[in-house]
Amino acid sequence: MSAEWIWVAIGFVGQAMFSARFLVQWIASERAKRSIVPKAFWIFSLAGGATLFAYALYRRDPVFIAGQGAGLFIYVRNMVLIRRESRREQEPSR
């Protein structure tokens, strides 16, 4: 298998993870009977975005690199906020 085909496979895996986040969000919202964004949405966003960013770098596509690179900051920031909230909830009440 050539390096080109390996990178195409990586691109498809990244796209699948990135797309899975919408399925996760939809299922969580249907179960809750309201619109929610679960932690898994941000995990899939980060994993899929990072994989697609790597693929974009391989392709040397500046538009794709800029789009995925900017998104990574948002996904990481949301994961930081979720982690802070989780820590606050675990602290004993004073």
Secondary structure, 3 states (H helix, E strand, C coil): CCHHHHHHHHHHHHHHHHHHHHHHHHHHHHHHCCCCCCHHHHHHHHHHHHHHHHHHHHHCCHHHHHHHHHHHHHHHHHHHHHHHHHHHHHCCCC
